[in-house]
Every structure is written in C-alpha cells, then in structure tokens.
Amino acid sequence: MFSDGKRSVDFVLGWLEDYKNENATKDAKREAFENHLQEEGLEVEKEITDRLHIVKLHAPIEVLKRYCEILKVRMPMREDCEKKESPQNCQAIPGQEELFRTQYDTIMTEVKSFLARLLSCVRLDASVFPSQKFQLTAEYSRHKSYLFDEKHPNFFSSQIRTIVVDFILERTSFSLQTGSVSEVGIQKLINDGVYDAAYPLHDGKYDDPTCLRGLLLKEWAALKNWAMYQPIDQVRDYFGVKFALYFAWLGFYTHMLIPAALFGVLTFFYGIFTVHNDTYSNDICDESLNITMCPRCDEHCDYWKLSDTCTYAKFVYLFDNPATIIFAIFMSFWATLFLELWKRYSASIAHRWGLTDFSLQGEPPRPQYLAKLKSNKKTKMKKNLITGVQEPYVPFWTVRLPAMCLSFSVAFLLVMVAIAAVFGVVFYRMSVLASISLIAPSQSATHYAIVIIPSTAAVINLVFIFALNYIYNKIAVYMTEFEMLRTQTEFDESLTIKIYLFQFVNYYTSIMYIAFLKGKFVGYPAKYNRIFGFRQEECNPGGCLMELSIQLAIIMVGQQAMNSVIEMVLPYFYQWLNVSKIKAGQDKKLNDQIVDPTHKQWNEDFKLVDFGTEGLFNEYLEMVVQYGFVTIFVSAFPLAPFFALINNVFEMRLDAKKFLFYYRRPVPRRVPNIGVWYRILNVLGRLAVISNAFIIAFSSNFIPKMVYKYYVSPDHSDTGFLNHSLAVFNVSDFEFNSSPLHPTINATMCRYSAYRHSPDHYKPYKRSSLYWHILSARLLFVVVFQNIVSIVMIIVQWCIPDVSPKLQDQIKREHYLTTELIIQHEANRAKNMDQDKGASSKNMLQAEQGVVRRPARKKNKNTTFGEPV
C-alpha cells in the first residue's frame, strides 16, 4: 500500500545509489521519466531505505479504464448478463431417441462417478483451491460500461493493473527533448543502469499461507504434492496467462507420457522375459559354435570369440525385440494424438481465460532496436500501418539482409563446430579401442571395452554439449540483436529458432551418427574404407543398438539431471548476488538497517532474481529437447518416456518452487497459445516417423530376420540366422598393415558382419544378392511404415477438431448473448431519446398555445421563448 493505506502498489521501480560515482544524467532521466509517468495519470510515491531507492506506482481507475480499452482487454461481464436461457434447456421430443439418451446418460454418469472416486486422491482440495466460476467476457469499452460490473471492488484485478502499468512503462519517454523515439521505455533505462529493477510485487511472504504466493508454494510447489493436479486457474491469477499456459502444457505433456511410459516399460520387460527364448542371442552365447571374429582395428587388435559378446547380445535384445516395432508405431500415433489433443485442450483454456479472439496487437519497437537506430546513419522514418505512428526503420536490402546473412553464417559455423566435436569423440573411441588392445590384449579387456568405451564417450560428448550450448547461447543473442529485429515477438522467434536448431544438432548429431552412419560403410577386411588413413568404427554383430541406447540414456538422463541442478543453484547464487550488491560499500554498523527490519515487500522483492527478457525460453527449450528424445529415437530406447515422466513430475514442482521462492513476480503476459514451440513440436512429430522407420530398418536386425525367415529359412524360423548374417574371410587376404601383429588365436578364417560372398566364390567378397534383397526390404519398410503412419495421422487430425463442437456452440452462444445485450441496450437508449424528443415537442406545442409547462430541470437563462399569439 501507499503511505495513505488506501492506494495499492501496482508496480515498483528500484535502484541502488552509488555514493562514489554520482551521475547527474541518470538523476535527470529518472526525474523526467517519473514526471512523464505522472502526466500519463499514474500516481508516484518514493521511499528510501539506505542505498535502496524505491518508486511506487499506482494506476487510478480512470487510467485503468482508458488503457483497458486501448489494449482491448476482455473483462468479465455482469452476472445478470449471463442469466439467459441456454439452448440446452430446450425440451426434446419424447420417443425412442430420448429413451436411448436417458440410458446412455445413466451409464456415463456411473462411469464418471467411478472415475471421480478413482481420481479423488489426486484432485485438488476444493476448500483450498475452489473451482472458479466461468464468466462471460467481452472487450472492455467505456461506451459499453453497462456490460460490466465496474463497481465491483476487484473488477480491475492486480493482474490487470500490472498489465496496464507495464504497458505505460514500456512506452513512456525519459527524454528531456520532445519527439525523441530512441529514449523510450523502462527496459532501456534498466539497460542503461538508470534503474536496477522494475517489477510487480508478490502478494506476501513465501511462508504466509494466507496469501496466494504462500498457498501455491505449500499446496502446489511442494514435492509431496507430486501426484496432485495443478491449480491452473490460480496459477493464471498469480503469474498470468503465459506462465499458466506453460504449466498447463507441461502438465498435459506429463499426463500424456503415462501411457507411453507404461508401454515402453512393458516393451522392456517383454524383452527381459523372452530373452532366453531368442535364438539369435543364444547362438552368440553358444561357445560350442567356436566362431572367431576378425580384428576390430589394424595390427594391434587380435582375433576374438563371438561368444565373448554374450552379455552384449542379451542386452541388445531388451531393446531390439518384436515389441519394439509395435511400440515405435504406437509412439508415432502418440505424437500426433498429443498435439491434436493439446490444441483441443488449449482452445478450452483460451476460452476459459477470455483469449478466444485474442491476437497480438501492433507491437512497439524494442528499446534495443531503437538504441541501435540512433547510431545508424541509414535510419529512415516510416508510418506504422497498424498504429499510424511514424517510427524509425532500417532498409531491408542494404542493412537487415546482410546482418541476417552474417548471423546465420556464424550459426552455420558453430553448427560445424558441434559436428566436429562429435567426430572428435568418434576418434576418441577408435584410439581408446586401439590403446586397450595394445596395452591389455586379453579377451576380458576387449570384452569390457565394448561397454566402457561407449559410456565414457557419451559422458565426454555430454560435457561438449553443455560447453557449446553456453557459448552458442551467448553468441546467438548477440547475433540476433545484430539482425535489428523491430519487435520483441520477431526477436524471440528468431532467437528461438536459431538456438533450437543448434541444440538439435548439438544433442542429436552423435545419436544420429550411431543410428544411421556407424558401421554402414566400413568395407571388408580385404579393403576397408578409410578416413584420413583410419578405419571406420564398426558395429558388433547385431548392430549398434546397444551403443545407441547407452548414448541416449547418458545424454538424455544426464542432460535432465544437470539442468535440474543448474536451475536450482543459479537462482540461489543470483539472489545472493543481489543481496551482496545492496550491502556493498556500506558501514558494518548499518547492516541492520540494510536488512530492513520492517520487511517491506518491495524491499524483499528487490533482492530476488529478475526473469529478464528470456522468460520461459529455457524451460520450453529443455522440454522440447526432451520431447525429441522421446519421439525421434524412441525405437532405440523404449525407456525414454519413462525417464521423461519421472523427470517431469519433479520438474513441474521444482519450476513452481523456483518461480515462487527465488524470482520476482513476472509481468503477466497475454498470449493465445505456446507460440513457435508448437510448430517445432509438430516438425519433431513428423520427423519422428521417418527417424523411427530408419532406425528399425537399418539399425536393428528386424528386417534381416524377416527376410531370412520368409525367404531363406526352410522352416520359416530364425534358426541359423547368426551364421547366415556373418561373412567368411580368409586371413591371408588382409590388406597391408591390417592383420594382427601378435595374434593369440591361430585362425585361418575369421567372420565379420556383412552379406558378402565367401573367399572361394567366383566373385570373392562382393556383395551377395541377398544383400540387395535385404536393402530393398529395408527401403520398402521405410516407405510402408511412413505412409501407413502418415495416413493414420491424417485421419486422427481429421477426426479430432482443434475446437470441440460443444465449445464452438458455446462460443457462438456467448457472441449471440453479447450482441443481443448490446442491441437491447441501444434500442432502449434510442427509445428513451425518442421519448425525450417527444416530450420536448409537446412542450413546444403547449408553449405556442399559451400554456407553458416548465421542464423538470432548471431553465437555461440564455434560452428565450416567443410571446404568445
């Protein structure tokens, strides 16, 4: 409250005084800015606590009315406006249809009652978070005030007040010269160090359960409530629509992960229970077959027994089993269903929160954009077609296009650096394998190397990922600023796409290499395909699926764990830094004053962390990267949805606690949806279909087994498939400097994984016809899989409209009621005007007849009447 105890504090500006370096220019800008705010109608009150200067702002009712109309804010209508007859109240014609509907309604009532009892343990306590009544909303207009209950004490809520004041702050000039367009907005003042912070207040202490902040922290953000539904309406009331939409999306995504995680776990357990019946892995473990494999590297690697990879073969089957194919198809449908149901769910949320007809207004220029224009000689003035205001702009062809080309060139260079890091890890694996074979040539060392090398390589790759992410995020912001994008929306979308493309390459390149490239072009022992003189990495018999699973598990789980730690540590560090800034340069005797024994909310909130311009960007980015792991590579790691589910359950509560405890209250933002992130999710869903098809076809043994069963095997079983998938090589045909220098196994023939002719064939070591049959089957599977899944996805999209028919009817009904109310009121007003005109005409007629009847109101002294005839 203000000092009078009546006016609310709708916004706060704060700055720390520097006694050593006083700046008269900053003082003048602050004074000019605050004077201009008062000219806009805001009320200002200042308060000083030692070094901390606080400027409290309050928006009077007339200012709120004016700007709510400018912003086209949808406000709740009067309750009596909603008491209209609904079409659902119309009586149906009795008959068979009514009887069927009665029976159907009875059954559905019982089903809903059963589900309500089943879900009662996770539903919100109605006494703590009462369900909010739906209210009709309409765009606020002072000329249609009859639609709204303006006398209600909470008609202009604290959220509306914050939005209005923030809108004024972003557009108020702090220049002493009139007409300056580059010295506008609170963000520019913060960037210049004139103010240190601008924020709305939390509604109370975090440990006070009587305020909404304390209530949400106790009943929503606490980990003990991990299974409970989220109070989304209350989150919207406190944080605004943008934050509430994020938590609604995160909650919806987490709930949709439940069937995917369950199916993935069942797929994994199916592999556990049936692994002993798998002929292929049993043959690998059969030592009596005595299969000798060719060396994994040149000279220093020895021959090895296939039975040494028994554990590896059993592990691969856990993920590469018949259930995996069904699971991959299911996840492709799941991705489509998730997006379609989210669109439907978000439409209902948007309607509930009065955002159905919301669209982004013509945005003003960004303060950073205006600052760059000031020093640009090519700046010109141009009329904004939406606002009609003359604004500065830069030519596209001579300024913006070169800047964009430079920006994306730098982005491309950094993408190449990320790819180079992946190949650096590849060379690490190759060199370590050769080193182990040289130092410890025993079979047990080689056996453990199969697991140890991919694991350590994945950890190194994860370190590279975090390091490159940090560097690129800093460069991406700078390069996007260099593009001179006019509005914040344009800036955010460009930055989002740029960073996500890099994250996509950074996180997924190593996985794609293992899935689609590793071991596919190695050649054969008599003629290896080399890169810079080095042999390419080879997959073990059965493919690279184990390495792919290890890579996915370490990067996905490691990324989630690291992000969770960083998200909790960094806010604490920044909060400590803010407190240190307040105490810096002060006498130790004044520390008690600095702590502020009154604990005023504006002083306490100043110590908290500012959201900055990024807002929820990092939160969305983390979840969308995870969504890529869950969908694009799920056929290689069926447990990905399960780990994502576990992470999200904690992520939801940790994010809530972080925002409530460590951060200042954000400015509420009205957005109709999750924006560019939905388009990214849609692209990932389509890419997942192609990726899973190729992983199943080219990275697993599913297609070769099917070809063997139905084309080669006489009894249509997979008996003998192992021997069939291994080619024979005569060790005397090794190319120069390739054969083992000190072999411990005396072998004349060794086996390698390929479909090639034997040494005694008239075309030795050439690809056999079966190789081409299998390749054709793989490509056919990709085409069939993609087309079938795509057709079903189209059908699902067609069957599930973005907005439910019931909601469409409700929206139409609300538009109808609002229009009828306006028409009725205008008709009544016109009728009253006609009656007033009729009464005036009658009075004039009576005056002409000599009978003058004075009107009820006081007669105007300047009005004279004619004399009677």
N, C-alpha and C positions, 0 to 999 in steps of 0.2 A: 504494500500500500504506500501511497504518498504520505507525507507528514500529516495531512489532514485526516487520515484514516478512512477516507471515503473512495478516493480515486485509485483504481488498480494500476499496477505497474505492468504495462503491456510489452515493454521491450527495455533493454538495458544496453548502454554503451559504456565501456570501461577502458581506462588507460592508466599506465603507471608513470608517475612523474620522475623524471631524471634530473636530480639536483645538480649533477656535474655538467650536463650538456643541455641547458635550456634552449629551446628552439622557438623563437618568436613567430616564425612562419607557421609552424604546426598549431600554435595557440590561435593565430588568426584564422586558420582554416577551420578549427573546431568552433570558434565563435561564429563564423559565417555559416557553417553548416547547421548549428543549433538555432540560429536566427531564422534560417530558411525553413527549418522544420516547424518552428512556431508560426511562420507565415502560412504553412500548409494546414495549420489548425491543430497540430499536436501540442500537448502541454508538457513542459520540461521542468524537471526538478533535479538539482545537483546535490551530491553528497560526497564528502571526502573522508577517507579512513587512512590516515598517514599518507603513504605514497599513492594509494589506490584512489582514483577519481572515478566516481560513478555518475552517469547521467541517466535518470529515469524518464521514460516516455509514457504518455497516456493519450489514447485516442478518444476524444469526446464522441457523443452519439451522432452528431451531425457529420463529422468526418467519416465515421463508420458507414453511415447511410450513403454518403456520396461515393465512397470508394467501393463499397459492395456493388453498387450499380455499375460503376466503371468496370470492375472485374467480372461482372456477370455471375456473381456467386449465387448458387442455388440455396435458398433458405427454406426452412420448414414452414409450411402453411398453417393457418389457424386450424384448430381441431374441428371446429364446426364445418370447415370446408371439406373434411374427409367423411363426414357422416352422410354419405349419399348412397343410394341403393346400388348394390353391386349386381352385375349380371348373374352371379352365382346364386342369387336369391330367387331367381325366377323358377316357378314350379314346372317340372317336366310332365309330359303327358303320361298318365299311368298305363302300364302294359307290361309285356314280356321284357322289354329293354330295361324298364325300371326295376323289375324283379331281379334280373341278372346283375344290374349295377348294385343293388342292395346286397346281394350275396357277395359280390366282388369286394365291396367296401367293408363288409364284415370280416372277410378273410384278411384283407390288407390291414385292418385295424388290429387284428390279433397278431399279425406278423410284426407290425410296428411296435406293439406292446411288448412282444418278446425281445425285439432288438433293443428297445429302450431299457428293459431290465438288464439285458446283457451288457449294455454300454454305460450303465449307471455309474460304474466305478471310475470312468474316465471323463464323465461330463462335469461341467463347471457347477460349482455350488451356486444356486440361484440367489441365495441370500447374500453372497459375496459379490457376484457379478450378475445382477439381474438382467434379464433379456431386455433389450431396448425395443421400444415400440416403433414400428415402421411409421414414418411420416411422409406425406406428400411434400414434394419440394417444387419450387418454381424460381426462376431467375428473379432476383430482387430488383424492384423498381420503386422509387419513391412515389411515382404516379399510380402504383397499384398497391399501395400500403394496406388496402382493405383485405388483401390475401394473407397478410402476415400479422402475427400477434406481437407487434413491436413493443407493447407494454410489458411483456414477459421479462423478468429480471435477467434471464440467461439467454435472451434472444440472440444477442451478439456474444457468442461464447469466447472464451480466452483464445481459442484457436483462430477464430475469425479476426479477432483483434490483432493477433500476431501477424497474420497474413497481410492485413491492411497496413500495419506499421512497417513491415518489411518491404512492402511494395513502395511505400513513400521513401523509405531509406535508400532504396536502390536507385531512385530517380531524382533525388534532391541534390542540387548543386552545392558545392562548397567554395565556389569561386567568388572572388570579390568583384569580378567583372561580369556583367550580364551577357548572356548569349554564349558562354563558353560551354562546349559539349564534351570536352575531354576531362573536366574536373567535376565528375558526377558520380554519386553512389558511395555507399558505406564501404563496399568491398575495396574500392580504390583507396579510400582513406586508411583502411587496415593494411593494405599492401604497402602504402607509403609510411606506415608507422605512426600516423596521426592518432588513431585509436588502436588499442591492442585486442579488443574483442567487442562483438555485438551479438547479443543472444536474448532469447526469451527466457523467463525464469522457470525453473522447476517449481511445482506447486507445493513443495515441502521437503522435509528431510527424508533421506532414503530409509531411515529406520522408524518413520512415523506411519503406522498403518492406517491413520485416519485420512491421509492424503492419497491420491491415486498413484503417485510415484511409489510410495511405500507399500501400497496394496499390491501393485503389479510386481514389485521386487519380491514380495513374500509369497504371493499366490501364483505367480506366473514364471518368474525368472529362476526360482529355486529349483535345484536339480531333483529334489524329492517329488516334484510335480511333472517329471519327465513324460509320464503316460497321459497326462490330462490334456483336454482340448485347450486351445488358446482363446483368451478373451479378445477376439479381434476387434470388436466394436470399441472396447475400452482402450485398446492399443491405438486405434484410429483417433479416439478422442484426445489421447495424450501426445502422440508423436505425429499425427497427421496421416493423410491417405498414402503417401509414398512409402513410409515405413510400414504401415499396416499391410499394404499390398505385398511388400517383401516377405513379411512374416506369414501372410496368408498363402503366398506361393510356396514358401519353404515348408509350411505345414502340409499343404496339399501334396507337394512332391514327396515328402517323407511318408505320408499315408499311402501314396501310390507305390512306394517302394516295398511295402509289406508283402503283397502277393509276389512281386519279383524276387524279393529276398527269400521267401518261402520256397518258391520254385527252384531257385539257384541252390539252396541248401539241399533240397530233395535230389537235385541232379548230382550234387557232390556225394551224398550218401548212397545214391544208386550205384555210383562208381565204387564206393567202399564195399558195398555188399556183393557186388558182382565181379570184383577184380580177380577173384580166384577162378572164375569161370572163363576168363579171357584167354583165348588160345594164343594170341599173339604175344602177350607178356609172359605167359607160361613157357612158350617156346624160347623166349630170350633168356629166361631163368634156367632153362634146362642145360646143365653143364655137359650132359652126355652128347649133345649135338656138336660140341667142341668147334664152335665157329670162331675162326681167327679173323679179326678185322684189320684193315690197312691202317698205317700210322696216321695220327691226326696232324702232324706237322713234319717238316722236312728234317731229315738226318737225326735230330736229337729225340724224336718220338719213336717209341717202339711199337711193335705189333701188340694187340690187346685182344682179350677174350670178350665176346659179346655178352657172356653171362655176367661179367663184372657190372653191367648196367642194369641188373635185375631191379634194383630199387627204383632207378630212374624210370624204367618201363612201367612199373606198378603205379608210380606217381602220375605219369602221363595219362594213364587210363582213368584216373579220378576225374580228369577234366575232359578227356577225349573219349567219350563213350556215347552210345546211341542216344541217351537222354539229352546230350548237349545240343544235338541238332534240333530237337523239339524245343528246347529252351531258347535257342537263338531265334527260331521263328516266333516264339511267344514274345520275346523281348522286342522284336521289330514291331509287332502289333501293339505291345505295351507302350512304346514310344509315341505311336500315333494316337492311341487312346488317351494317354496322359495329356498331350497338347490339346486334343479336342475337348476333353472334359475340363481342362483348365480354362479354356476360352469360355465355356458354358458357365463355369463357376465364377470366373472373374466378371462376366456380364451381370450375374446376380449381385455380386458385391458392388459393382459400379452403380447399379440401380439402387441398391440399399443405401448407398452413401451419396446419392444425388449426382452421379457423374455420367449418367447415360448419354446426355447430349453435350458433354464437356469436350472442348477442343482447345488446344494451346493457342493463346492469343498471340498477336503480333508482338514478339519479344523485343525489348530494347537492346541496344548494343551492349556487349560485355565491357566492363570497365577496363580490362586489359587490352581489349581491342581498341578502345578509344585512346588509351595511352600510347599505343603504337602508331595510331593515325597522327598523333600530334607531331611526331618526328619524321613522318613520311612525306616527302615532297610531292608525291603523286596523288595525294589525297584530294578527292573531289566531293561535292555535295550532291545528294540525290534524295528525292522525295520518297518516303516510305509509303507504299500503296495501301498499307493496312491502317497505319496511324495517321497518315497525312503530314508527318513531321519531316522537315528537312534534316537528313542525317549524313554524316561523312561516310564515304565508302572508298574502296580501292579498286582499280580496274582488274578484271579477272585475268585477261590475257597477258598483261605486262607485269603484274605483281603476284596475284594469287596462284596462277598456274605454275610459274617457276618455283614458288615456295612449296606447292604440293608435290611437284616432281622431286625436289630436293628431299622433302620429308619422307616420301615413300622410297627414295633411293637409299636413304640411311636405314630405313626399316628393312629393306631387302638385304643390305649389307649385314645387319645384325642377325637376320634370319640365316644367312650363310654362315655366320659365326656359330650359331646354335647347331647347325648341321655339322660343321667342322668339329664341334665338341663331341657330337655323337660318334663320329668316325675316330676321334681320338680315343674314346672308350673302346671302340672296336679293336684298335691297335693294342690297347692295354690288354684286352682279353687274349689276343693272339700271342703277345710277348710273354705274358704270365704263363700261358699253357706251355710254351716252348721252354721257359725257365724251369718250371716244375719238372718237365720231362728230362731236362738236363741235370738238375741238382738231385732230384729224387725219382729216378726212373722206375720205381717199383709200381706194381699194378694198383696197390692200395692208394698211392698218391694220385695216380691218374684218375682213379675212381672218385676220390673226394674232390678233385679239381672240377669235375662235371657240375657240382653244386656250388662250390666255393667261388669259382671264378665268376659265374653269372651274378651271384649275390653281391660280391664286392664291387663288380662293375656297375650294378644297379645303384648301389649306395653312392659311388662316385658320380654317377650320372645325376642323381638327385641333388648333390651338392652343386654341380654345374648349373642345374636348373634354377635353384634359388639365387645363385650369384648372378646369372644372366637376367633373371626376372628383375632383380633390384636395379641393375644397370639400365635395362631397357625401359623400365617404368619411368625413370628419371629423364631419359633421353626422349621418350615418347611424348611426355608433357611439353617439353621444350620445343620439339618439332611441330607439335600440334599448335602451339602458340605461334610458331613461325608461319603457319598457314594463314593467319589473320582471319579466323572464322568469326563472323559477326555476333551470333547469338550463342547463349550457353547451351542450347539444345544441339546446335550444329557442332559445337566444340566437344560436348560429351559423346555424341555418336561417333565422331571421327576418332576420338581417343579410345573409345570402347572397341571399335573395330580393329584399330591398329594394335592395341595391346593384346586383344584376344587372338588375333592372327599369330602374333609372336608366341603367345602362350601355347597355342595349338601346336606350332612347330616345336617349341621347346619341350613340351611334355610328351608329345606323341611320336616324334621322329624316331627315337630309339626303339619304341614299341613297333612302329611300322616297319622299321628295318628288320627286326627279328621276325615279324609276321610275314612279310612279303618278299624280302630280299635275301636274308641269310640262308645260305646253303642251296640257293636255287641255281647259281651259275658258277659252281666251283670247278666244273670239269670232271676229270677222272684221273687216277694215279699216273697214267702214262702221259697225260697232257693237262696239267692244272691251269685254270685261268687265273692269272696273277695280276695284282695291282701293285705297281712300284716294286716288282720282284717278290712280293709276299703272296703266299697262298691265302685264298679267302677262307673265312670261317665256315665250318661245316656243321650241320645238324647231326645229332645222334640218330640211329635207326628209330624210326617212329616220328621224326620231325623235331622242330624246335619249340614244341608247345610247352615243354617244361620251362625252358628259358623265358618264353613269353609270359608264362604265368608268374614266374619269380619277378620278372621286370615289372609287371603290372602291380603285383602285390606290394612290392617295396616302394615304388613311385607313388601309387595311389594312397596307401596307408601312411607312408612317410610324409607325403605332402599334407594330408589331413592333420596328422599329429603335429607337424611343425607349424602349420597355420594356426592351430588351436593354441599352442604355446605362445606364439608371437602375438596373437590377438589379445591374450590376457596380460602379457608382460609389458608390451609397448604402451597401452593406456596408463598403466600404473607409473611407468617411467615419465611419460609426458605430464601427468598430474603432479608428480614430484618436482618436475622442472618448473611448472607454473608457480608452485609454492616457493621454490627457490628464487624465482625472479622477484616475487613480492618482497622477500626478506633480504635481497641483495643490497648491499651498501647501507644497511641500517645499523643503528646502535643496538647492542645486545640488550640494553635496558628497555628498549621499545618493543621487544619481541611480543610481550603480552598484548600490546595494542595492535600489533600486526595480526595476531591470531584472531582478533575481533571477538571479544567475549560476548557480544550480543548475537553473534552467529546470524547476521542478516543474510537472507537468501541470495541477494545479488553479489555479496562478497564471497560467499561459499561457492557459488556457481562460477565465479571468475577463476577459481583455482582448478576447475575441471577442464577436460580436454575439448578442444573445438573440433567439430566434424570436418571443417574445411570444405573445399569445393568438390572433393571426390564423393562424399556422402556414402552411399551404399554400394559404390562401384566394386570395391574389393570383396564385399560379401557376395554379390552376384557372381563375380568372376570366379571365386572359389567353388561355388556350387555348380556353375556351368562347366568348369573343367572337370569336376567330379561326374557330372552328367555324361560327359564324353567318355569317361572310363566305363561307366555303367552301360552305355549303349553301343559304342563303336567296337569295343574289344570284349564284349561280354561272353562270346563263344569261347574265348581262350581262358577266361577267369570267371566261372559262374558264381563265385562267391562275392563278386564286386558289389551287387545290390545289397547284400547282407552287411558288408563293411560300410557301405554308404549309409544304410539305415541306422546303424549304431552311431556313426559319426554325426548324423543329422539330428538325432534325438538329443545329443549333448550340445551340438552347435546351436540349436534353437534357443536353449536356455542360457548358454554362455553369451550369445549375442545379446539376448534380452538383458542379462545382468550387466554386461559391458555398457550398453547404451544408458541404462538407468543409473548405474553407480559411478562410472568414470567420465562420462561425456556430458557436456552441456545439452540442454534441451534443444533439439533441432527446430528450425523454422518449418512449420507444416507446409508441404507442397502438394498441390492438387495435380494428380496425374490419372489418366483414364486407364492405364494398363502398365505392364512392366517394360514397355518400350522396345528398344532394339534387341533386348535379350530374348524376346520371344522369337524373333526372326533367326537369331543364332541357334536357338534350341530346335527350331524347325529344320534348319540346314543340317544340324547334327543328327536329327532323326532320320533324314533321308540318307545321309552318309553312312549311318549305322547299318542300313540294309545292305549296301554294297560291301562294306568292310566285313561284316559277318559272313556274307556269302563267299568272299575270297579267303577268309581265314579257314572256314570249313573245307573249302575246295582245295586250297594249296598248302595250308599249314598243318593239316591233320591227315590221318590215314583213312578217313571215311570213304572218299571216292575210290582210292586204290583197292580198299577192301571190297567195296560193292562191285567193282569191275572184276576182281578176282573171283568173287562168289558166283556171279551170274554169267561170266564169260569164260573163265578158265577152269574153275574147280568142277570136277565131275559130279560131286555130291552137293554142290551149292553151299559149301561151308567154308570157313576161313582156315581150315586145316592146311598147313603147308604155305600159308601166306608169307610167313617170315622168310623162308628160303626163296620164295618167288620174288620178293622185293629186294633181295641182295644180289648184286652182280659179282662175278668172279674175276680176279685179276692175277696174272702171273707176275711174281715179284721180279722176274728177270727183265720185265718191260718197264721198270721205273725209269723216269727221266733222270738226267744227270743231277747229282746232289739232292736227290729226293729220298732215296732208300735209307733205312736206319743204319747208323754207323756201328752201333754195338747192340744188335738185336739179342734179346734173351729168349725169344721164341724162334725155333727153327721152322720156318714156313716157306713153302714153295708157291702156295696160293693164299691170297687173302681176299676178304669180301669187303664190299663197300655198297652204300645205299644208292642204288640207281637202277634204271631199266635199260641195260646195255647188253650187247652180245658178249659171249664168252671169248677167251683168247683163241680157241680153236675154230671159231666161226669164220666163214669166208669174208665177213666184214667185222673184224675184231674190234670190240669196244665201241662200235657205233650204236646209236640209239635203236632199240628194237621197235617193232610195230606196236607192241603193247604200250610203249611209252606214249605214242601218238593217240592210241585209244583212250588211255587214261587222261591225257591232256584234253582231248575232245570232251570226255565225260565231265571233267572239271569245269570247262568253259560252259558246257550245256547246263550244268548245275547252277552256275552263277546266273545265267540268263533266266532259267526257270524260277529259281529262288527269288530273284529280284522282281520278276514280272508278277508272280503269284502274290508276293507280299505287297507289291505296289498296288495291285488291283484290289486286294482286300483293304488296304489303307484308304484307297479312294472311296470304297463302299462305306467304310467306317466314318469317314469325313462327311459323306453324303447323308448317312443315317443320323448323325449327331449334329444338329444345327448349332451354330455359335450361340444363339439365344433361344431358349426353350419357348415353345408356342405359348405356354402359360404366362411366361414373363412378357412376351410380346403383347399378349392381350392385356396384361396388367398395365404395361406402359401406354398402350393406346387408350385404355380406360382413364388413366391419370391425365393424359393430354386432353381427353374429352371433358373430364370434370373441370380442369383448369380453364379450358376455353369457355365452357358453359358458365362458370362463375364470373369470368370477365365480361361475357356478353350480357349476363343478367344484371351485373352491376352497372355497366354502361347504359343498358336500357332503362334501369331505374333512375340513373342520373339524368338521362335525356328526358324522361318523363317528368322529373322534378323541375327541370329547366323549362319545359313546356308549360307546366302549371304556374311557374313564376311569371312567365311571359303572359299567360292568360290573365293572371291576377293584375298585372301591370296594365294590360289593355283595358280591363274592366274599370280600373281606377281612372284611367284617362277618359273613358267614355262618360263615367259619372261626373268627372270634373267639367266636361263640356256641357253637361246637362245642369250644371249648377250645384251638383251635390258632390262635394269634395270630401273623400274619406282619406284621412292621413294614413300612410303606411305605418306598420308597427315600429319600424326602425326610425331613427332620428332623421328629420328632413335636412337635406343639403342646403346650406344657406345660399349657395351660388345658383340654385335652381329657382326659376320663376315660372309661375303659371299664368296663363292668359285670363283676361277678365271674362266673366260670363256674358253670353249674348243677351 
